[in-house]
């Protein structure tokens, strides 16, 4: 069965960096685009970044462009999100997502940006 397991969240000061990772299993990872979403308290879940199956295509929410970088390793079945210059408004639970014949989500990892 499909499993998506996020890691790497935590507490960081404004201006700091974090790297999130999503370990995927149960499907042919290299065949699918992958994405990261986030959900802040009281807000709807929103798309943060998406990467095509080969890694050659990426796209970002305007709010994170120039600060976040999505990447993938098809040999390791992982998709990462490097987050730099973090702001308090980046505080959210971050989720890894697969859209295949169904939509699958990881359990999420909390990112808190606070001094």
Secondary structure as UniProt FT lines:
FT   STRAND          3..7
FT   STRAND          10..12
FT   TURN            14..15
FT   STRAND          18..25
FT   HELIX           29..31
FT   STRAND          34..39
FT   TURN            41..42
FT   STRAND          46..51
FT   TURN            53..54
FT   STRAND          58..60
FT   TURN            62..67
FT   STRAND          68..73
FT   TURN            74..77
FT   STRAND          78..83
FT   HELIX           88..90
FT   STRAND          92..99
FT   STRAND          103..105
FT   STRAND          109..113
//
